[in-house]
Amino acid sequence: MINKRLLIKNLLSHNDENSFYDKKRKIDIGSKEGKAKFLKHICALSNSNPKNNSFIVIGVDDGENKIIGVPFFDDSKLQNLINAYLENPPLISYENIPFPHLPEDRVVGLVTIREQDKLTALKKNIWKYWGGTVFFRDGSMSMPKVFKSDVEDVNSEIVASIENHAKNSIELTLDGVIDFINHRHNDMESRYKVFKEQFVLCWAGHKKVVKGETYYSRVDIELINEQVRLFYSALDEVSIHYDEDSFSILEYVHLGVQEQFKYYPLEEVVIRFRESGTYTIDTELIFDPPKVDKRTLYHIYNNNNVIFYKMKRQITLNQGEYNDLYELPNTYLICYLNGFEGAIHKLEEVKPFLKKYKGAIYSRYKETMRILRKVRYN
């Protein structure tokens, strides 16, 4: 079993970016340019490595090779993006890897592109790249090139060696469990469970019981063997169920308007462990968005637009408008889910203005965009 934290360290120390490995400070698949560049790198790495896995490490300063981290990213629908834009799309995984020196809400992203012997190309136009374009790695660059049928396999032995040196040990696993329970989450209820005598899964959160059901907030769930953070949320609540073969997480989101809030089931994640030493992660979106009266929504939408107008022109908000600012992303989202198509553009435009407030207001915005991303990719 590969320890992904060790794998990242080995990749960073091996040498600079090359034909099987790339590193990024961050990725932005919320914009067309960011999405296009991400797809370009996936395409190039897949084509340049038909016999071995290739990788993108996200959250690393390119100049100093320093690990700075990125926010936790839920990848449950990222494969859908790859499938939509690439011909012969490779299988990819995006994993969130915690590092001890990073803040609790930051990780290093590890994208693994699985080997395949088919040519990957853009299926349709995106940003400045034309449909049908084929990319390959040229050293540390992803470049459009004419396809050659005899791609030389020069990386398989190197990648195999790097992966072998990243294999887990009992000492690393025990250290991971102790660190998770006694240090990182000593202020909340923490538990662990061993599946199939191989997989050690830890979870922590603030526990509360409502009508006989147990819920957790500020949840952190980690597969210790691989040093992979499976779930993290600073705001939403989840319920957890498990047996000898599986572990399931049902995530709820707190949405509403005019103080009429409730928890809505958003997505269920089921991790199934097998005797063969493998596991699968299946996700199902079960979100049924809140239905709100159109007249009420028109009032809320117009009020949001007034607040946004004032922020753009640096006009001071009154106390009532400032109080509404925390729920502005949430109410724009509800408007969009109820047929207000313009609300999605407002959500994208308001980001830099809410980012200035940081703290709870910007955290609420990030949680809202995470929900939107799940709904759109689904």
C-alpha positions in Angstrom: 0.0 0.0 0.0 1.5 3.4 -1.0 1.8 6.1 1.5 0.8 9.2 -0.5 2.7 11.6 1.7 5.9 9.7 1.1 5.1 9.5 -2.6 4.8 13.3 -2.8 8.1 13.8 -1.0 9.8 11.4 -3.3 8.4 13.1 -6.4 9.5 16.5 -5.1 13.0 15.3 -4.2 13.5 13.2 -7.4 14.0 16.1 -9.7 12.2 18.9 -11.3 9.1 18.6 -13.4 9.4 16.2 -16.3 7.5 13.9 -18.6 5.8 11.9 -15.8 5.3 14.6 -13.1 4.1 18.2 -12.9 3.7 20.5 -9.9 1.3 23.5 -9.5 0.8 26.2 -6.9 -3.0 25.8 -7.4 -5.5 24.9 -10.1 -8.7 26.7 -11.0 -11.3 24.7 -12.7 -13.9 27.3 -12.0 -12.7 29.4 -15.0 -12.5 28.3 -18.7 -8.8 29.1 -18.8 -8.0 27.2 -15.7 -10.1 24.3 -16.8 -8.4 24.2 -20.2 -4.9 24.3 -18.8 -5.7 21.4 -16.4 -7.2 19.3 -19.2 -4.1 20.1 -21.3 -1.7 18.7 -18.6 -3.9 15.6 -18.1 -3.8 14.9 -21.8 -0.1 15.5 -22.2 0.9 13.3 -19.2 -1.4 10.5 -20.3 0.0 10.5 -23.8 3.6 10.6 -22.6 3.2 7.8 -20.1 1.3 4.9 -21.8 3.0 2.3 -19.5 3.1 4.0 -16.1 1.1 6.3 -13.8 1.9 10.0 -14.0 1.3 12.7 -11.4 0.4 16.4 -10.7 1.2 17.7 -7.3 -0.8 20.8 -6.3 0.1 23.2 -3.5 3.8 23.6 -4.1 5.6 26.8 -4.8 7.3 26.3 -8.1 10.3 28.4 -7.4 11.4 27.2 -4.0 9.8 23.7 -4.2 8.1 24.6 -0.9 4.9 22.9 0.2 2.3 25.6 0.8 -0.9 23.6 0.5 -4.3 24.3 -1.0 -7.9 24.1 0.4 -9.4 20.6 0.7 -11.0 19.8 -2.7 -13.8 17.4 -3.2 -13.1 15.5 -6.4 -16.2 13.4 -6.6 -17.2 14.7 -10.1 -13.8 15.5 -11.5 -13.7 12.4 -13.7 -16.9 13.7 -15.3 -15.1 16.8 -16.5 -12.3 14.6 -18.0 -14.8 12.4 -19.7 -16.7 15.4 -21.1 -13.7 17.1 -22.8 -11.2 14.4 -23.6 -11.3 11.6 -26.3 -10.1 8.3 -24.7 -10.0 9.9 -21.3 -7.6 8.3 -18.7 -8.8 7.3 -15.3 -7.7 9.9 -12.8 -7.9 10.3 -9.0 -7.6 13.5 -6.9 -6.5 12.9 -3.4 -6.1 15.3 -0.5 -2.9 14.7 1.5 -2.4 16.3 4.9 1.0 17.4 6.0 1.9 18.1 9.6 3.1 21.7 9.1 0.1 22.8 7.2 -3.1 24.4 8.8 -5.9 22.0 9.4 -7.9 23.2 6.4 -5.1 22.9 3.9 -3.6 19.8 2.2 -1.5 18.9 -0.8 -3.5 17.8 -3.9 -2.2 14.7 -5.7 -3.6 13.9 -9.1 -2.8 10.4 -10.4 -3.3 9.7 -14.1 -3.6 6.0 -14.7 -1.7 4.4 -17.5 -3.5 3.6 -20.8 -2.3 2.8 -24.3 -4.8 4.9 -26.2 -4.2 8.4 -27.6 -5.9 11.1 -25.6 -7.0 14.3 -27.4 -9.3 17.2 -26.8 -12.9 16.3 -27.8 -14.1 19.9 -28.3 -12.9 23.5 -28.2 -12.1 25.0 -24.8 -10.5 28.4 -24.3 -7.8 28.8 -26.9 -7.3 25.1 -27.6 -9.0 23.5 -30.5 -10.9 20.2 -30.4 -8.8 17.4 -31.8 -5.5 18.8 -30.4 -3.1 16.2 -29.0 -0.7 17.2 -26.2 2.6 15.6 -25.1 5.1 16.4 -22.4 8.3 18.2 -23.7 10.4 18.1 -20.6 8.5 20.1 -18.1 6.1 21.6 -20.7 2.8 20.3 -22.1 2.9 21.0 -25.8 0.6 20.3 -28.8 2.4 17.9 -31.1 1.9 15.6 -34.0 1.2 12.1 -32.7 3.9 9.5 -33.1 2.8 5.8 -32.9 6.1 4.8 -31.4 6.1 6.7 -28.1 9.3 5.5 -26.2 8.7 4.1 -22.7 11.4 5.9 -20.7 9.6 6.3 -17.3 8.2 3.0 -16.2 11.3 1.9 -14.2 11.7 5.3 -12.6 8.1 5.6 -11.5 8.1 2.0 -10.2 11.1 2.8 -8.1 9.5 6.0 -6.7 6.3 4.1 -5.8 8.2 1.3 -4.2 10.1 3.7 -2.0 6.7 5.2 -0.9 5.3 1.9 0.5 3.8 2.1 4.0 5.0 0.5 7.2 3.5 -0.5 10.5 5.5 2.3 12.2 4.1 5.0 9.8 0.5 3.7 10.3 0.7 3.7 14.1 2.4 7.1 14.1 -0.5 8.3 11.9 -3.2 7.0 14.2 -1.6 8.5 17.3 -1.0 11.9 15.6 -4.6 12.0 14.4 -6.3 11.2 17.7 -3.9 12.6 20.3 -2.6 15.7 18.6 -4.6 16.9 15.7 -8.0 16.2 17.2 -7.6 16.0 20.9 -10.4 18.6 21.4 -13.1 16.4 19.9 -14.3 12.9 19.7 -12.0 10.7 17.6 -12.2 7.1 16.6 -10.6 4.5 14.4 -11.7 1.3 12.7 -9.6 -1.5 11.1 -11.1 -3.0 7.9 -10.1 -6.3 6.5 -7.1 -6.4 8.8 -5.3 -3.9 6.5 -7.0 -0.6 6.3 -7.0 1.8 9.2 -9.6 4.6 9.0 -9.8 7.5 11.5 -12.5 10.1 11.9 -13.1 13.0 14.3 -15.9 15.5 14.8 -18.1 17.3 17.3 -20.9 14.8 18.1 -24.5 15.6 18.8 -27.6 13.3 19.0 -30.9 14.5 17.6 -34.0 12.2 17.9 -31.8 9.1 18.3 -29.6 9.9 15.3 -25.9 10.8 15.7 -24.5 13.7 13.7 -21.0 15.2 13.5 -19.8 18.7 12.6 -16.2 19.9 11.8 -15.6 16.4 10.4 -12.2 15.1 9.4 -11.9 11.5 7.9 -8.6 10.0 6.9 -7.4 6.7 5.5 -4.2 6.4 7.6 -2.4 3.7 5.5 -2.3 6.0 2.5 -2.2 9.4 4.4 -5.3 10.4 2.3 -7.9 12.8 3.7 -11.2 11.4 2.5 -13.5 14.1 3.8 -13.1 17.5 5.5 -15.7 20.2 6.3 -15.6 23.1 8.7 -19.3 23.9 8.4 -21.6 21.0 7.2 -22.8 18.1 9.2 -22.6 14.4 8.4 -23.9 11.1 9.7 -21.6 8.1 9.7 -22.4 4.4 9.4 -20.1 1.4 9.1 -20.0 -2.4 9.2 -17.2 -4.9 8.7 -17.0 -4.2 5.0 -17.9 -0.6 4.4 -17.9 3.0 5.8 -20.5 5.5 4.6 -20.7 9.2 5.0 -24.0 11.1 4.4 -23.4 14.8 4.1 -26.0 17.4 4.9 -25.9 21.1 4.0 -27.6 23.9 5.9 -29.7 26.0 3.5 -32.7 28.3 3.6 -34.0 31.9 3.3 -35.4 34.4 5.8 -34.5 32.3 8.8 -36.4 29.3 7.4 -33.3 27.0 7.4 -33.0 23.2 7.5 -30.5 20.5 6.8 -30.8 18.9 3.3 -29.0 15.6 2.4 -26.4 16.4 -0.2 -24.3 13.4 -1.1 -23.6 9.9 0.2 -20.0 8.5 0.0 -19.6 4.7 0.5 -16.1 3.2 0.9 -16.1 -0.5 0.4 -13.1 -2.6 1.5 -12.2 -5.9 -0.1 -10.3 -9.0 1.1 -7.9 -8.5 -1.9 -6.4 -5.4 -0.3 -8.2 -2.9 -2.5 -11.1 -0.5 -1.9 -13.6 1.5 -3.9 -15.2 4.9 -3.2 -18.7 5.4 -4.7 -20.5 8.7 -4.5 -24.2 9.5 -5.1 -25.7 12.9 -5.2 -29.1 12.8 -3.4 -29.7 16.6 -3.2 -33.2 17.8 -3.5 -32.9 21.6 -3.3 -35.2 23.8 -1.3 -38.2 25.1 -3.2 -39.0 28.8 -2.4 -41.9 31.0 -3.5 -40.9 33.1 -6.6 -42.1 36.4 -5.1 -39.9 35.8 -2.1 -36.9 34.9 -4.3 -37.3 38.1 -6.4 -37.1 40.2 -3.3 -34.0 38.3 -2.0 -32.3 38.3 -5.5 -32.8 42.1 -5.9 -31.6 42.7 -2.3 -28.4 40.7 -3.0 -27.9 42.7 -6.2 -28.1 46.0 -4.3 -25.5 44.7 -1.8 -23.2 43.5 -4.6 -23.6 46.9 -6.4 -22.5 48.7 -3.2 -19.5 46.5 -2.8 -18.4 47.0 -6.3 -18.6 50.8 -5.9 -17.1 50.7 -2.4 -20.3 52.2 -0.8 -20.6 51.4 2.9 -23.2 48.8 3.7 -25.8 49.5 6.4 -26.0 47.1 9.3 -28.9 45.1 7.8 -27.0 44.6 4.5 -23.9 43.6 6.4 -25.9 41.0 8.3 -27.2 39.7 5.0 -23.7 39.4 3.6 -23.0 36.0 5.3 -26.0 34.4 3.6 -25.5 36.1 0.2 -23.8 33.1 -1.4 -26.3 30.7 0.0 -29.3 32.8 -1.2 -27.7 33.3 -4.6 -27.4 29.5 -4.8 -31.0 28.9 -3.9 -32.1 31.5 -6.5 -30.1 29.6 -9.1 -31.5 26.3 -8.1 -35.0 27.7 -8.4 -34.5 29.0 -12.0 -32.7 32.3 -11.6 -30.0 31.6 -14.2 -28.3 35.0 -13.7 -27.6 34.1 -10.1 -24.7 31.8 -11.1 -22.9 34.6 -12.8 -23.4 36.8 -9.8 -21.8 34.1 -7.6 -18.8 34.0 -9.8 -18.4 37.8 -10.0 -18.8 38.4 -6.2 -15.9 36.1 -5.2 -13.1 38.8 -5.1 -15.3 41.1 -3.1 -16.2 38.5 -0.4 -12.6 37.3 -0.3 -11.7 40.6 1.3 -13.8 39.8 4.3 -12.1 36.4 4.9 -13.2 34.6 8.0 -16.8 33.2 8.2 -18.1 35.2 5.2 -15.6 33.8 2.7 -15.7 30.3 4.2 -19.5 30.4 3.6 -18.8 31.4 0.0 -16.3 28.5 -0.5 -18.8 26.0 1.0 -21.5 27.3 -1.4 -19.3 26.9 -4.4 -18.4 23.4 -3.4 -22.2 22.5 -3.3 -22.6 24.2 -6.7 -19.7 22.3 -8.2 -21.2 18.9 -7.1 -24.6 19.8 -8.6 -23.2 21.1 -11.9 -20.8 18.2 -12.5 -23.4 15.7 -11.6 
